């Protein structure tokens, strides 16, 4: 990084000594020369002692503090607000455990059924929307019957999914 930045900044200096016709500049002023060389020198020196040393994690070790090494303020931990929050977290943890247990029992088949019915409802709504579209000139008897069929089908799909909630 230091070398590429120095070379980039020294480019005007180098291009001024290019053969005629290659570069539009033919002469280099003293101030341009001093500015370019000083900048190139400083960019190669300054970052090495101004930037902090990189931090490297030890191989195989966690960069996070473990609970046994944590510094805990017992007064704050004992406050009502923190106690309520910790109790809420424990409640969430228990709910996740219950869901996991229920999922192991029969959740896969139930989820497949609910997914199938949900897809049917979405499909029925889309078909109903297409069948009920008013295209001018009034609805024919055939279109009205199609809309009624779609409504019956949609009502049945909602009945199926609500059976899981009973």
Helices and strands as residue ranges (DSSP letters): H 2-9, H 11-16, H 30-50, H 74-77, H 80-102, I 103-107, H 108-132, H 141-163
